[in-house]
């Protein structure tokens, strides 16, 4: 089992797919890292040799990944919130921050619909 950047890479996947399980490593960066480490991207993780794993670790360590990247992202959002920037306010309120409409849609960001306020007015009576 290969452990890179503190993540156990799935054994039965191709190495380029397995690398995408690391936060901050996508398809392009995974293929670039494989190429730079002279590892065939189609190689299964279980078939990697120890020198190949070490070469991949060295390539991945050049990027901000996992905890460092998560911390960097959260600090960036916290900075926007502390400044009182428009985007920070939207993040604080849990609303879309990139100009999407909220009159309709935006359910993922706003959460489930609130129950309508019911009144005890009988039909036909005022």
N, C-alpha and C positions, 0 to 999 in steps of 0.2 A: 504494500500500500504506500503510495507516494503522499508525503505531507509537505505542502508548499504554502508558505505564508500563513502557517497555522491552520490550514484547512486540509482535511483528508480528501484527496481527489478520488472520485469513483473509479474503481479498478477496471470495469468492463467497457469504459468509454474510450474513444480516441482521445489522445492527449490534448488536442486543441479544444475539444468540447469540455473535457474535464477541467481545464484551466478557467473556463468561463464560470465555474462555480465559486471562484474567488471574487469577492466584491471589488469592483474597479477594473476587472479584466473582462473585456468583451471579445467578440469574435476576431476583430481585426488585431487587437493587441495580443491575443493568444497566438494567432498565426505568425505575427511579427516576432514574438518571443521564441516560438519554435524554430523559425528560420534563423534567428540570431544564435540560438543554442545548437544549431546543426542537428535538430531532431526532426524526423519525419512526422508531420502533423497527424498522419493516419495511423501512427503506432498506437496500440492499446497501452493503457497506463500500466497494466500488469507486465507488459513486455519491456518496459524501460529498464535500462541498466542504471546503476548508482551514479556513474559519471554524468549520464544524461540528465538525471534528476537534479544533480548538483548544478549543472549548467543552466537548467530551467530556473532553479531557485535564484541563481545569480542574475538572470535576466529579469525575473519578476521583482526582485528586490530594488531594481532601478525605479520602479513606479510606486506612487503612493497607493496602497491597497489596504483593504480590511479596516482595522481599527483606526489607523491614521487618517484614512480618507473619510470615514464616518465622522470622526472628530472634527476634521476640517470642514465638512459640509454642515455639521450642526453649529459650529462656531460662526460660520458665514450667515446662517439663518438667524442666530442669536444676535449678531451684529446688526442685521437689518431691523430686527424687532426693537432692539435697544435704541437705535437711531430714530425710530418712529417713521421709517420710510414706508411708502405705500405698500410695497411688497411684504414688509415685515408685519404691518397691520393685518393684511389679508391672511398671512400665515397664522398670526395669533388668533384671529377669528375663525380659522378653519374654512376659509372661502377660497375659490380659485384665485391664483396670484398672477396669471398671465393673460388677463383681458377677456376671458371667456364670459359669456352671458350667464346670469344666475336666475333670471326670471323663469326660464324653463331649463331643464337639465341640471347639471352640476350636482346630481344626487350623491355621487360618490364622495364628493368633498363636503357637502352640507349634511349628509347623514340621512336617515329615514325621515319621511314626512311626519310632521307633527299632527296629532289628532285634531280635527276641527273642534272648535268650542261649541258644545251643544247647549241649546237653551230649552227650557221646559214649556215652550209655546205649543199649544194643541192646534192641530190643523182646523181651520174654520173659526177659531176663537182668537180675539185680539186682546 
